[in-house]
Structures are given as C-alpha cells and as structure tokens.
C-alpha cells in the first residue's frame, strides 16, 4: 500500500490489545513500514512495545492491512493518544486484485515506496548495518565449516562443547561489541521522521542472523504480546549459551551482555534487598506496638502488593535466604494469565517448601482495568488493604508520564502510614537503545532520577537513586507515619 497523501474521513484502524480488548482509532499517517493513528485513551488501553493483534487498516471499503503491529511510540494529547506502530505482517492490499490498471497502479506505488524508503536511509547508518551483517554472515559461515571439521554436532561431552564455544566467544566478542557500538552511535543521528525507514532496513538486513538467538527471537516476536515476559527473565538469569548451534549460542550470549539484561539481573537483587529491609522495619515496629498487649505473634505480618509481578524472582531469593520472609503476605498482580500460572506452578511451591508460613496470592488484572476501576464506582474495596509495601518493577518502562503519575497516586493511597511505594525504570544511559528499539521493536520510556521525581512530586517523602549499573533508576515514596 503506497503512502497516502490524503487520509480520508472513512480511513480508520481497528485492533485488539494484548489483553484482547478491542478498540478503534483514526488513521493519521501510513507507510509500508508503519502506521500512526489516534485513539481515545482514558484508561491506558495500549502501552509501549505492546503487540496489537487483528490490526486492520480500513481505507474506504477496502481493508488494506490485516495483521500484527508493535507500538513504537506514544504521545499524549489529553484523552487522545497518538500511537505509532511498526507493521509486522504482509499487506493484504493485493487480495482479489486481477490483472489490469488497478494492479499496475499498486505495483507502481510499491516501487515508488521502495525508492523513497531506500533514499531516506543515511549512508553512515547503512554502512554500520552492513558491516555488522557482513561480520555475522562470515562468522556463521566459518563456524558452520568449523563445526563440521571438529565434529561438534556429534560431540557428546556437553562441557567440551561449551569450552569450544567460550573459546570462540573470547576472540570474536570484542569486534562484535565494536560493531554494535558503531550501530548504536549512528542510530542516535537518525531523525524521528526517518526512523521507520531505518528500522525496516536494519530488520531486513540483520534479522536473518540475529533471530538465531532464542533471547532476541522472543524479544522481537513477543509471543505473550509484550517484551520482557517471564521466559525472557528466565533467559536473563540462566547461562547465556542457548541456541541450536555455536553461532546461535554466541549471538545469544552477546545479546545477554547488553546493558538492559545485565541491569535486570541487578534490579532483582536490589528488589530482594528492599523487601528484606522493609520486612525488618515493619516487624520491629509491630513488635514494639504489641509489646505487653498480650496478643502474641499473629500481628507479625508484612503486607506487600506487587503490581506487574512477572515471575517475581526477587521473592524466591528473599524466601530462600532470609527467615524474615516467613512473616510476609504477598499479593501478586499481573495482566497475563500464563505468567500467573508460571508463578503458581513454580514460585509458590518453591517458596512454600522452604517457608511454609509465607502467604502468596495471585490475581489477574491489567493496568487498563486498575485505572478504569479507580474512576468507576463499586470497586472501592479492590485494594482496600493498607499495605506496608507497594512495588512495581518494570511496568513504568512502557507507560507514559501521565499514566505513571496517576498510578503512583493510587499506590500511595494503598500504602499504610509509614509504608513505602517503590517503582523502577530504565535510564537513558543504557547502551543498547537502537538494538532494542530498531531491531527488536522493544522500545522503553527511559527516565532519569529527575524524571522519576517529577511523575508525582506532591506525594510523600521521595528518594530517587540509580544502581551500580547506571541503568536502573529507583523511586521510593515513604508515607509519613500517623
């Protein structure tokens, strides 16, 4: 479908978000690579890097595109949200077209679109992508020959195979990192207007090679409708040498050395420490409060609410390392049913095995539902418990400032006096912005400490800080004790 100079009033977009909620929007701009549309958005119906399914572009009486799209940008204008999305699947504009003038016009439009897009890709960017592609192509070819000569595929000693792979990685990683760095550098010079053309070029050139990595493949394809799902967390926390062959293992290990996965590993440790710190604070307070009142230890419970819990690895680590975890009551909320099933099958039995006193309840709710409930009557008791800790790790990476600010106010209203709200975000300093955004359609809302403090500046006592990686920023909001 050629880019339309004039989008008519009958042009619109319909889609379902990752929770299956149907919505429609007004078409603003369209190209082969991307679509921009407006959607009424009172309750955060979409978020960054989310996969939209059944996205149909209606132009007149024709559906010119019907497939998936991944959200690459969001711009709030009050209740109207301007959504930018990359188009993933083949176009349907040639369906039921026979030979003749209309078919030839579509072909001419395709050729013109290709020429326009090709002309928009800058020479430095093209060179950086081509150099990275050539390096990976030659590496793959050499490794295939080497694997055959060394009979690696027939090697039964897993440790010996791993030794081979690690030796190769030690020698190829520095140049791989240099080429990645050059790709990141030139990508920063790409204008926002030309971003879809550069994204399409990078994906076309690099996907046949990089998708061999299980981690990068899942990040791009987002089988659960979003990046950073529980299986990706597992990949970030285990040995990086996953893949069908040596080349795949090397690319996978390289991807997991990028700043964002490394920072995620440290974020889990920081959350673990925060849970332990707050547990001891609350338990000490409760012991002082009940001293001499004769009511025993039944009040020695610490109530924690986790929004967007994911696999909740920090709870597993806390339970297995600290006896104070036996006093915890966790309420884990996530929008994804498969994630919660994973928690129920793996996390809860593991934790209960070592800390049978711990309580963990799960609940399926999306941010969209939470925001909608907060505006409508009849749901006042949904989060009526006064929690000692409310935390949300990772979700703010995909939400606009206004949504984050409103969520912080909600979290603060749910926390008990003296309690803490804790949220995290990725900072702008991480070094794989282009690889994530352009190649993997994995875009984040990056924030500094000042950005975090500005989300809801008028509530509580706030402390923002960055971890040792420089990539995680944390915001703690303490509610004054009554």
N, C-alpha and C positions, 0 to 999 in steps of 0.2 A: 504494500500500500504506500503510495507516494505521500510525502508530507503535504498536508492540505494548507493552502494559503488562507482559505476561509472556512472556519468551522461553523457549520450552520446550527440553527437553534435545535434541530432534530438530532444532533450528534450528542451522544451520551455514553456513559460507561456503567456497566453493572458488574458486580463481583461478590465473592464471599471472602471474609477474612479467615484467619487461621482457626478461629473458633466456630466457623460455619455460619456466622451472622451475615445476612445478605444486605447489600447497600447499593446505592446508585450515586453517580456523580456526573457533573457537566464537563464535557471534553473541552480542554483549553488548548492543548498543543499535541501534535502527534508526529512521530517519525518512525522509520523502520525499527529503530533500536529502543525507543522509549515513548512513554505517554505521560502527559500532565493533565490532571483533572481536579475539579473542585468537589468536595464532599462536605455535607453538613455533619459536623463532628462535635456534638455536645458532650459525649462520654468517651472520647479517645477510642474510636472504633477501629483505628489502624495504628500501627507503630512502625518505627524504622526497621528495615531488614526483614519485615514480615512477608510471607508468601501469600499473595492473593490468588485464589483459585476461581475457575469459571469466570475469569475476567473477559467480558465481551465488549468490544468497541462497536457501537451501533452508529452507522452513518447513513442517514436516510432509511431505506428499507433493507439495507444490507448489514450483516454482521461481518466486518472485515477482519476481525481478530477474535479468536476464542481460545483461551489457554491460561497459562500462569503468568504472573508478573511479580517482581520483587521490589518493594518500596526502597527507593534510594534517597529520597528527600522529603521533608515535611515543612510546611510554612503555615503558621497560624495567622489567621486574619479574623479574630473573634471566634464565632461559632463555625465559620467556614475554614476548612483546611485545604490547602493546595498540596496535592500529592504528586510527587514524581516517582515513576516506576520504570524499571527496565523490563522489556518484553522477552520472555523466555522461550516460548514455543513457536513453531512455524505459523505463518499467517494463513488465514482462510479466505483471502480476498479473491483467489482464483477458482474457488469452488463453483462448479456448474457453469463455468465460462467456456464457450466453444470458440472455434476459430472465427476471426473477424476483427472489426475495428476496435471493439472494447478490449479484447485480449491484447491486441498490439499496443493499445494505449497503456495498459498495465505493465507490459514489458518495457516500454519506453520509460515509464515512471521508475521502474526498478533500476534500470541502467543509470538514469539521472540521479536517483538517490545514492547509488553506489559511488558515482563520480563525486558527488557533493560530499559524502561522508569521507571518502578517501582523501579529498583535498583538505579536509579540516584536521586531519591527524598531523601534528607537527613533526618535523624531521628529528629533533632530539628524542622525542618520545618513541618514534618509530625505530630509531637506532637502538635505544635501550631495550625495547621489547624484542627486537630481532636478535640482539646479542645474547640475551637471556635464553631465547628459544634455541638458538644455534648451539649454545653450550649444553643445554639439556638434551637436545637431539643427538649430539655427538657422544655425550656421556651415556645415554641409553644404548646407542649402537655399540659402543665399546664394551659396556657391561654385558650386553647380550652375548657378544663373542667371548668375553672372558668367562662368563658363567658356563658356557658350553665347553670351553677348553679345560676349565678347572673342575668340571662335573659337579658344580654347586647344586644343581637341581636334584642330583642323585645322592647328595651328602646326607647321611642320616644323623650325624652329630650336630645337634642344634647349636651348641656352644661354638663349634668350629665355624659354622656358617656365620654366626654373629661376629666372631673375630674378624672374618673376611670383610663383612660389611662395615664394621667400625674402622678397620684399617683404611678402606677406601674413603669413608666419610672424613677421616682426619686430613686427607690430602685434597679432597675436592671442595670441602666446606668453605675455606677462605675465599676462593674465587666465586663460588656461588653467592656468598654473602656480599661481595663487592658488586656483583651484577644486580642483586636485589636492591642494594643501596642506591645504585645509579637509577634504577627504575623508580624508586621512591623519590629521588631528587627531582627528576624531570617531571614526574607526575604533579609535583607541587606547582609547576608553572602552567598547568592546563587550566583554562578558564572554565567557569561553571557551565557556560553555554555550550562549550565543545566537549564536555565530559562524556555524554552518551556515545559520541563517535570514538573517543579514545578507549572507553570501556569495551565497546564492541570489538575494536581492533585487538586489544590485549587479550580478551577472552578467546577470540578466534585463533590467535597465534599460540597462546600458552595452555589453553585447556587440554588439548590432546596429550600434553606432557604432564601437567600438574595434577590432573584428575586421577592419576595413578595413586596418589596419596589418599589413603582412606579418610584422613582428617580433612583435607582440603575438599575432597569429593562430597563429604557430608555437609561441610560448611556451605558449599555452593548449592547443593540440591535441597537442603533443608527438608528432610522427609517429614518432620513434625510441624512444618510450617514456619519455623524460625531457626536462626542460628544459635549456637551455644546451648544446645539441648543436653540432656543428661548423658547421652552416649558420647558427645564431644567432650564433656567434662571428664568422663572415664578415660578417653584418649589422652587428654592433657595430663592426667595424673599417673598413667602407667608408662611402661617402657615405650619409647617412640618408634621402635623398629617394626612397625606394622606395614604390611603390603605384600603383594603377590610375588614380587621378585626383588632383587637387590636395588634396582633403580627406584621402585616404589618405596622401599624402606628408607632410602636416602632422602628422597623428596619429603616423605612424611616426617622424618627426624628434623629436617631443615625447617619445615613449617612450624613444628612444635618448639623450635628455638626462638621464634619471633617474640617480640615483647608481650603481645597480648596473652598468649598461652602461659608464658612464664609468669606474668603478673597474676593471672588467675590462680596459679598454684600458690602464690604468696598470699593472695586475698583470702583463701581458705584458712591459712594459718592465722592470719590477722582476725578473722571472724571467730575462730576457735578461741583465741586469747581473749577476745572481747566477751564471749559467753562466759568463760571462766571468771574473768574479772567481775562481771555483773552478778554472777551467781554468788560469789563470796560476799559482795557488797550487800545483796538482798538478804542472804542467810544471816549475816552478822546483825543486820537491822532487825530481822524478825526475832532473833534470839534475845536481843535487848528488849524488844516490845513485849515478849511473852514471859520474860523473867519474873517469876513469882506469881503469875496469874493462874497457874495450875492446869493450863490447857494442853500441855505436852507438846509433842513434836508434829502434830497434824497440820500446823500452820506453816511448817518449814518447807514451803513450796515456792518455786520461782517460775513465774508465768511468762512465757515467751511466744510471741507471734512472729512468724516468718512469712512475708508476702513474696510470691515468686520463688518458692523454695528450691526448685530444681532437685538434684539428688541429695542436697543437704549434707555434703561430706563433712562439713565442719562439726555437725552434731555427732557423727560417727567418731570422729577423732576426739572430741571432748568426752564422750561417754567412755571410750576405751582408755583414756589417760587420766581422768580426774574423778575422784569419788564424789565431789560436789554435784556431779551430773545426776546422781540418783535422786536429787530433790527437784528435778526440772519437769515442768509440764509444757510441752511444745504443741503449738497449733501450726501446722504447715499448710499453706495455701498456695495452689498453683492452678493455672488455667488448663494445663494439659493432663488428660487422663492417663496417658501412657507413662508420663513422669511419675504421677502419684502411684500407679501400680508398681513401678520400679521401687519407689520408697517403701511400699507395703511389703513387697517380696524380699527386699534386700536390707534396707536400712533398719527397719523396725525389728526384724528378728535378730539381726546382728547386735543391735543396741540392747535389746531385751536380754540377750544371752549373757552380757556382762553386767548390765544394770537393770535388773528386773523391776526396780521401783520407778524407773523413768516412765513418763506418760507421753505418748506421741499420738496426736490426732491429725488426720489429713482431711482436706476439704478442697473441692474443685470450684474455683471462682476466678474470673478474669478481671483485669483492671477495668475493662469496659463495664462489667457487672458491678464492681465495687463503686465506681463513680456514679453509675446510674442509681444504685441503691441509696447512695448518700443524698441524692437530690429528690428522691421519691419517698413518700410516707410509707409506714408499715414495716420498715426494715431497721428501726432504731436499735433493736436488740441483737442484731447480727454480730456486732463487735462490742457488745456492752461490757465485757470483762475488762477490768483495768489491768493491763499487762505491765510487767516490770521491764520488759524489753520488747520493742517492735523493730524488726530489722528487715531490710530489703536490699539484697546484694545482686547487682547486675541488671535489674529491670530498668533503672533510670538511664542506662546506656542507650535505650531505644525510645525514650519518651521525650516530648518537647517540654520546655521550661514550665509552661503554664500547668501542664498535667502533673509534673513533678512537684510543683509548689502546692497544688491542691492536695496531692497525696500526702505530702509532709504534714499539712494541717490536719488531715484525717488521722494519720499515725499518731500525731501529738495528742489528739483528743482521746485516743485509745490507751495511752500510756498512763500509769499511775503516778501520783506525785512522787518525785524523787527518781522516777524511772527514766529510761533513755530510748530515743529513736536513733537508729544507726542505718545510714544508706551509703552506698558506694557508687563510684563512677570511674570510667577510664579517662585519663588526662590526654590533652593534645600532644604530649611529648612522645607518645609511643611511635616506634619506627616502622610499622607495617601498615600504615593507613591506606596506601594505594593497593598493596597486595590484597588486603581485606576488602576494600571498597570496590576497586575496579575489577579485580579478577574473581573474587568470591561473592560479590554482591552482599557483603557483610559490612554494613555501614553503622557507625555508632554516633551518638550525640556525645562529643568529647567536652569535658568541663574541667576548669581549674578550681582551686580552692575558693577563689573569689566568686566564681560562677555558682558553686555549691551554696555558699553563704547567701547569695542573692535570691535563691529559689523561694525561701520563706523567711525573710530576715527578721520578722517581728515576733517569732515564737521562741520561747525557751532560751537557755544558755547554750550557745553554739560553739563547737570546736571543729574546725576543718584541718585535715592534715594529709600528707602524702606518704606512702610507704617507701621502703628502701629501694624498690624498683623504679620509683618515679612515675609509674604508670597507673597506680591505683590512688584515687582520692577518696577519703572517707569524710563523712559529715556526721558528727554526734550532736544531738539536741537533747539537753537534760531539762526535764520539767522540775521546777523548784519544789522542794518538799513542802507540804502544807503545814 
